[in-house]
Amino acid sequence: MTTLDHKIDFAVVLSVTKANPNGDPLNGNRPRQNYDGYGEISDVALKRKIRNRLQDMGESIFVQSNDRRSDSYSSLRERADANAELAKILKSKTSSSDEFARIACREWLDVRSFGQVFAFKADKGAGVSVGVRGPVSIHTATSIDPIDITSMQITKSVNSEPGAAKGSDTMGMKHRVDSGVYVFYGSINTQLAEKTGFTNQDAEKLKQALVTLFENDASSARPEGSMEVHTVYWWEHNSKLGQYSSAKVHRSLTIEKLVEEPKSFTDYKFTVQPLEGLKVESIHGK
């Protein structure tokens, strides 16, 4: 497999219908919203979904969520210790950070894609503190227009423990975005790809994960079909540095409102302004 030898930029258009795309735990789990009223999905949440999709595709993932673990390890340290080469470095008193990073990048796709901070306490050795910078960067997703958040009161009227007298209903709140269209952008840096060993094949796997971002992602906050990827725009430059800056490439995707108060994806027109010598691939969501 060949290391990525050309810069890549991408953009993803997605829609939300009666769902909470990314709740804010510091604000009662309401959908994230900036001070101007635009909806947001954090880059951390997007990377979590990408990791999940890559894991579903059979890839080896280091940062796994507890409810989707594909192994028996309950911590990142245990997962690292399970690798014989990394375990040897962790026990060594003269551990090599570069060697640790090289092995971790070879072993796990998310490490060589997004990077990772390994900070493990000493265990009969010197411990390890290694930072890996990944080539794939992703922006926060932002809605095209301000969103309206609907909140409803919910109750729980069953007993949690057997034999207890029926208690009073437990009150709670549930929040959702009735409709919204979001866009997020990203890039893949070739210099960092060379350091982590990120390959052209890895880039194709990332593209597939973006197209199918919300498959196998349903929850009570995001019912099946409430989150949808409509289009992934994928620009592949012809050199390591790229013909254009990522900012200029991302700006080439223009958005036009077709109605005064857009409510859905079809109420917008998306156009990619041509950049000389740079082609764009438009992949529709599945």
C-alpha positions as CSV (number, residue, x, y, z in Angstrom):
1,M,0.0,0.0,0.0
2,T,1.3,3.4,-1.0
3,T,1.4,6.4,1.4
4,L,-1.0,9.2,0.3
5,D,0.9,11.2,-2.3
6,H,-1.6,14.1,-3.0
7,K,-3.6,16.5,-0.9
8,I,-7.4,15.8,-0.5
9,D,-10.2,18.2,0.6
10,F,-13.8,17.3,1.2
11,A,-17.2,18.6,2.2
12,V,-20.3,16.8,3.5
13,V,-23.9,18.0,3.3
14,L,-26.3,16.3,5.7
15,S,-29.8,16.9,7.0
16,V,-31.5,16.4,10.4
17,T,-35.2,15.7,10.8
18,K,-36.8,15.5,14.2
19,A,-33.6,14.4,15.9
20,N,-30.9,15.6,18.3
21,P,-27.7,15.5,16.2
22,N,-25.3,16.3,19.0
23,G,-26.5,17.1,22.5
24,D,-24.6,19.5,24.7
25,P,-24.2,17.9,28.2
26,L,-23.6,21.3,29.8
27,N,-26.9,22.6,28.5
28,G,-29.4,19.9,29.4
29,N,-28.4,17.9,26.3
30,R,-30.1,20.4,24.0
31,P,-28.8,20.3,20.4
32,R,-25.6,22.3,20.1
33,Q,-26.2,25.8,18.9
34,N,-23.9,28.9,18.6
35,Y,-24.7,32.4,19.8
36,D,-26.2,33.3,16.4
37,G,-28.7,30.4,16.6
38,Y,-27.0,28.1,14.1
39,G,-26.9,24.4,14.9
40,E,-23.5,22.7,15.4
41,I,-22.2,19.1,15.5
42,S,-18.7,19.0,17.1
43,D,-15.8,17.6,15.2
44,V,-15.4,15.1,18.1
45,A,-18.9,13.7,17.5
46,L,-18.2,13.4,13.7
47,K,-14.9,11.6,14.3
48,R,-16.8,9.2,16.7
49,K,-19.2,8.3,13.9
50,I,-16.4,7.9,11.4
51,R,-14.6,5.6,13.8
52,N,-17.8,3.6,14.3
53,R,-18.3,3.2,10.5
54,L,-14.7,2.1,10.0
55,Q,-15.1,-0.4,12.8
56,D,-18.3,-1.7,11.1
57,M,-16.2,-2.1,8.0
58,G,-13.8,-4.4,9.8
59,E,-11.0,-1.9,10.5
60,S,-8.9,-2.0,13.6
61,I,-9.9,1.0,15.8
62,F,-8.0,2.1,19.0
63,V,-10.6,4.6,20.5
64,Q,-13.7,2.4,20.7
65,S,-16.9,3.4,22.5
66,N,-17.9,1.0,25.3
67,D,-21.2,0.0,23.7
68,R,-19.5,-0.9,20.4
69,R,-16.3,-2.6,21.6
70,S,-15.1,-5.4,19.2
71,D,-12.7,-6.7,21.8
72,S,-12.7,-7.4,25.6
73,Y,-10.6,-4.5,26.6
74,S,-12.2,-1.9,28.9
75,S,-9.5,0.8,28.6
76,L,-7.1,2.3,26.1
77,R,-4.2,1.1,28.2
78,E,-5.4,-2.5,28.1
79,R,-5.8,-2.3,24.3
80,A,-2.3,-0.9,24.0
81,D,-0.9,-3.6,26.3
82,A,-2.5,-6.3,24.1
83,N,-0.1,-5.4,21.4
84,A,3.1,-7.3,22.2
85,E,5.4,-4.7,20.6
86,L,3.8,-1.8,22.5
87,A,3.7,-3.8,25.7
88,K,7.4,-4.3,25.5
89,I,8.0,-0.6,25.0
90,L,5.7,0.3,27.9
91,K,7.8,-2.0,30.2
92,S,11.1,-0.7,29.0
93,K,13.0,1.9,31.0
94,T,14.4,3.4,27.8
95,S,11.2,3.6,25.7
96,S,11.2,5.1,22.3
97,S,8.4,7.5,21.5
98,D,9.0,7.4,17.8
99,E,8.9,3.6,17.7
100,F,5.7,3.6,19.9
101,A,4.0,6.0,17.5
102,R,5.1,4.0,14.4
103,I,3.7,0.8,15.8
104,A,0.4,2.4,16.9
105,C,-0.1,4.0,13.5
106,R,0.5,0.7,11.8
107,E,-1.9,-1.1,14.1
108,W,-4.9,1.2,14.2
109,L,-6.5,3.2,11.4
110,D,-8.0,5.9,13.6
111,V,-4.6,6.7,15.0
112,R,-2.9,7.1,11.7
113,S,-6.0,9.1,10.5
114,F,-6.8,11.5,13.4
115,G,-3.8,11.1,15.6
116,Q,-3.8,10.2,19.3
117,V,-2.3,11.2,22.6
118,F,-0.9,8.2,24.5
119,A,-0.3,9.1,28.1
120,F,0.1,6.0,30.3
121,K,1.5,5.8,33.8
122,A,4.7,4.0,34.6
123,D,4.3,0.2,35.2
124,K,7.7,-1.1,36.2
125,G,9.1,1.1,33.5
126,A,9.3,4.7,32.5
127,G,5.7,5.0,31.3
128,V,4.9,6.7,28.1
129,S,3.7,10.1,26.8
130,V,3.4,10.1,23.0
131,G,1.5,12.5,20.8
132,V,0.7,11.6,17.2
133,R,-0.6,14.3,14.8
134,G,-3.0,12.8,12.3
135,P,-3.4,14.0,8.7
136,V,-7.2,14.1,8.7
137,S,-8.7,17.3,10.0
138,I,-12.4,17.9,10.3
139,H,-14.3,21.1,11.0
140,T,-17.4,21.5,13.2
141,A,-20.5,20.9,11.2
142,T,-22.7,24.1,11.1
143,S,-26.3,24.5,9.9
144,I,-26.9,26.7,6.8
145,D,-29.6,28.6,8.6
146,P,-30.5,29.1,12.3
147,I,-32.3,26.1,13.8
148,D,-35.4,25.9,15.9
149,I,-35.2,23.5,18.9
150,T,-38.4,21.8,20.1
151,S,-38.5,20.6,23.7
152,M,-41.0,18.2,25.1
153,Q,-41.5,17.0,28.7
154,I,-41.3,13.2,29.3
155,T,-42.1,11.0,32.3
156,K,-41.0,7.7,33.7
157,S,-43.8,6.0,35.6
158,V,-42.3,2.6,36.3
159,N,-40.3,1.3,39.3
160,S,-36.6,0.8,38.9
161,E,-36.3,-1.7,41.8
162,P,-38.6,-4.7,42.5
163,G,-40.9,-4.7,45.5
164,A,-40.9,-0.9,45.8
165,A,-44.2,1.0,46.1
166,K,-45.0,2.8,42.9
167,G,-43.3,6.1,43.1
168,S,-44.3,9.4,41.6
169,D,-43.6,10.0,37.9
170,T,-40.0,11.1,37.1
171,M,-40.0,14.1,34.9
172,G,-37.5,14.9,32.2
173,M,-37.0,16.8,29.0
174,K,-36.2,15.7,25.4
175,H,-35.0,18.1,22.7
176,R,-34.8,17.9,19.0
177,V,-34.1,19.8,15.8
178,D,-37.3,19.6,13.7
179,S,-35.4,20.3,10.4
180,G,-31.9,21.5,9.5
181,V,-29.3,21.1,6.8
182,Y,-25.7,21.1,8.0
183,V,-22.3,21.3,6.2
184,F,-18.9,20.3,7.4
185,Y,-15.5,20.4,5.7
186,G,-12.2,18.5,6.1
187,S,-8.8,17.9,4.6
188,I,-6.0,15.3,4.4
189,N,-2.5,16.6,4.8
190,T,0.2,14.6,2.9
191,Q,3.1,15.7,5.1
192,L,1.4,14.2,8.2
193,A,0.2,11.2,6.2
194,E,3.9,10.4,5.5
195,K,4.6,10.4,9.2
196,T,1.7,8.2,10.2
197,G,1.7,5.9,7.2
198,F,-1.8,7.0,6.0
199,T,-2.3,5.5,2.6
200,N,-4.4,6.1,-0.6
201,Q,-6.4,3.1,0.4
202,D,-7.1,4.6,3.9
203,A,-8.4,7.7,2.1
204,E,-10.9,5.6,0.1
205,K,-12.1,4.0,3.4
206,L,-12.6,7.4,4.9
207,K,-14.6,8.5,1.9
208,Q,-16.8,5.4,2.2
209,A,-17.3,6.1,5.9
210,L,-18.4,9.7,5.2
211,V,-20.9,8.6,2.6
212,T,-22.5,6.1,5.0
213,L,-21.9,8.2,8.1
214,F,-25.3,7.5,9.9
215,E,-25.6,3.8,9.1
216,N,-26.0,1.7,12.3
217,D,-26.1,5.0,14.3
218,A,-29.8,5.0,15.4
219,S,-30.7,5.9,19.0
220,S,-33.7,7.4,20.9
221,A,-32.3,10.8,20.1
222,R,-31.6,10.0,16.5
223,P,-34.3,7.6,15.2
224,E,-33.5,5.5,12.1
225,G,-33.7,7.8,9.0
226,S,-33.6,11.1,10.9
227,M,-30.0,11.8,10.0
228,E,-29.0,11.6,6.3
229,V,-25.9,12.3,4.3
230,H,-26.9,13.8,1.0
231,T,-23.7,14.6,-0.8
232,V,-20.0,14.2,-0.2
233,Y,-17.8,16.5,-2.3
234,W,-14.3,15.1,-2.7
235,W,-11.4,17.1,-4.3
236,E,-8.1,15.3,-5.1
237,H,-5.2,17.6,-5.9
238,N,-2.4,16.5,-8.2
239,S,0.5,17.3,-5.8
240,K,1.4,17.0,-2.1
241,L,0.9,20.7,-1.4
242,G,-2.2,21.0,-3.6
243,Q,-3.0,23.5,-6.3
244,Y,-5.2,25.6,-4.0
245,S,-5.5,26.2,-0.3
246,S,-8.1,24.2,1.6
247,A,-10.0,27.4,2.4
248,K,-10.4,28.3,-1.3
249,V,-11.5,24.8,-2.2
250,H,-14.1,24.7,0.6
251,R,-15.4,28.2,-0.5
252,S,-15.9,26.8,-4.0
253,L,-19.0,25.0,-2.7
254,T,-21.7,27.7,-2.9
255,I,-25.2,27.4,-1.4
256,E,-28.3,29.2,-2.7
257,K,-31.7,29.3,-1.0
258,L,-34.5,28.4,-3.3
259,V,-37.3,29.5,-0.9
260,E,-37.5,32.3,1.7
261,E,-37.6,29.9,4.7
262,P,-35.8,26.7,3.8
263,K,-36.9,23.6,5.7
264,S,-35.2,20.7,3.9
265,F,-32.3,19.7,1.6
266,T,-34.4,20.3,-1.5
267,D,-34.9,24.0,-0.5
268,Y,-31.2,24.7,-1.3
269,K,-29.1,24.6,-4.4
270,F,-25.5,23.4,-4.1
271,T,-23.0,24.3,-6.7
272,V,-19.3,23.7,-7.0
273,Q,-17.5,26.6,-8.7
274,P,-14.8,25.2,-11.0
275,L,-11.2,25.6,-10.0
276,E,-8.8,25.2,-12.9
277,G,-7.0,21.9,-12.9
278,L,-8.9,20.5,-9.9
279,K,-11.8,18.1,-10.4
280,V,-14.4,17.3,-7.8
281,E,-16.2,14.0,-7.2
282,S,-19.8,14.3,-6.0
283,I,-21.0,11.1,-4.2
284,H,-24.6,10.9,-3.1
285,G,-25.4,9.4,0.2
286,K,-26.9,5.9,0.4
